[in-house]
Amino acid sequence: MPATLRLLRIRNLALVESLDWELSSGFSVVTGETGTGKSVILGALKLILGERADKSLIRTGADQCTIEAVFALDEAADIDRLLDEQGVNQCDEGQLLIKRTLSASGSARQFINGSLTTLAVLKQVGDGLVDLHGPHDHQSLLSTEHQLALIDAFVGHRQLIDKYRESFRAVHELRKSQAELLAQTTDQNLDLWRHQLKELEAADIKTGEIQTLQARYTVGANSRRLLEAANAALQQLCGAEDSIFNQLAEIARQLREIVRLDPSATELTSAHESAAVELEELERSIRDYESRVEIDPEELRQLESRLNLLQSLQRKHQRDEEGLLVLMNELRGRLDQIGRRDEIIAEIEMLLNRETAILAGIGAELTRSRKLTAESLSKSILVHLKDLGFNQAAFNIQFNPLDEPRGTGCETVEFLFAANAGEPLKPLRAVASSGEISRVMLAVKTVLAKQDLVGLLVFDEIDANVGGEIAHSIGAQMHSLGQSHQIVTITHMPQVACAANRHFTVTKVVSGGRTKTLLFEVQGESRVEEIARMLGGKTKSALEHARELLKQNNPQAQEMNL
């Protein structure tokens, strides 16, 4: 079972002050007298699934209402992928937590797994969790896209669908490449790209050149100050009367006197000689630097001109030096491609023709498979429709070919239905009665039970305006469907209520001058009494009739000790 609702918690919603509804797999039914608040519970579920809220729903006297739901997922990979794309926390150990709050000020907030999210994301998640079937509810069966998905699920040709989609993507990418190539070959673009490439090639940019030029220009622009500083250093070193070299000579004389008197001090003279050599090397380096620093004014002007050119190109193209080199190669590639435009377009055209033919072949195979499936699917659905009271009904699946293939195939489908003999088949979405749509959905869901990916089906008074025999069939099909899905049904028909695995009753009580809606599970004799109430009263005959209905309609009757 893909997903099941384990808990629905409601606080301060309309007549509900506090309600915790724990559910399980299988078929659960909700009953109660008209006006007790069954619709409030269903409304809470709709809010969890992304329906817009109104502050008038808040219980009188409360600051806000809160609805929380806990879903158990057999496989969370797909929904986790969706949540991750939307920046929402993923499910923890297959558990999905949804919460909505609505304040008296009108502000509403929604959370998935503790992450604040948008109503659109909540609805997207909810559509994959629950199918609601009742007046004005979102009914996925009315969507032609969903109808097509149901056919594909029934036939199970997953590999063929994947093959078609892969071919469709190939055709799409080729058409995209073709359009892009044609769009970028205007004369204006060609002239601009040629001019830009000519300009960049003429500049003859070298990697690291700008940094080298800037360093050389800085030196040249400050050559006078640099030369003055170098000359002053030389004067201090060897030009002045009290220069360092003259002082070194006097130091040498003093050290020789020390060594004459103390021969063990020769290391002093050695150190002096080393210092003298270092200073002589320093003098040569300074004089060499002077020769390099002095720059010709014309050379300085050329440096400045070159820098201005390269920096203007950087500003013009909004790229650094390396980016200019990359742009030059890009322009060469574009112009080369355009130079080969006719050749490339011809290649794409050839590939496109081939892939289009492949797509058409796979699409035709997919269509044949779907039509074969549709025929048997229609017959199976019609059998179940007759069990549900549509003795003269007609059901068919219409295929409408498309002018251009889509990602889903070469056709759309439409479920056609006529409830009575002599009536024309019409699209299911054009059927006026929500009760009829719900029963058709029940028939479809029963046939597709093993393939359906939506785990929770909620039916609101699907049995309206039907007799006891049909209600018995509805209950039996729901019980059967409950083996693969979680079914929640609101009903007034005892035959449907008897078939459920679990039975919940909604009542109204007055406490402290305030009316409250309560929900509780009925079992054993309490369930018999509720069925009797639905039959018209709690007389002895009604109670016996209720017991008999439970025994007739529920395989678990023996376990109920009725």
Secondary structure, DSSP 8 states (H G I E B T S, - for coil): --EEEEEEEEEEETTEEEEEEE--SEEEEEE--TTSSHHHHHHHHHHHTT----GGGB-TT-SEEEEEEEEEES--HHHHHHHHHTT----BTTEEEEEEEEETTS-EEEEETTEEE-HHHHHHHHHTTEEEESTT---GGG-HHHHHHHHHHHHT-HHHHHHHHHHHHHHHHHHHHHHHHHHT--HHHHHHHHHHHHHHHHHT--TTHHHHHHHHHHHHHTHHHHHHHHHHHHIIIIISTT-HHHHHHHHHHHHHHHHHH-GGGHHHHHHHHHHHHHHHHHHHHHHHHHHHH---HHHHHHHHHHHHHHHHHHHHHT--HHHHHHHHHHHHHHHHHHHTHHHHHHHHHHHHHHHHHHHHHHHHHHHHHHHHHHHHHHHHHHHHHHHTT-TT-EEEEEEEEEEEEETTEEEEEEEEEESSTT---EEGGG---HHHHHHHHHHHHHHTTTT----EEEEESTTTT--HHHHHHHHHHHHHHTTTSEEEEE-S-HHHHHT-SEEEEEEEEEETTEEEEEEEE--HHHHHHHHHHHHT---HHHHHHHHHHHHHH-TTGGGGT-
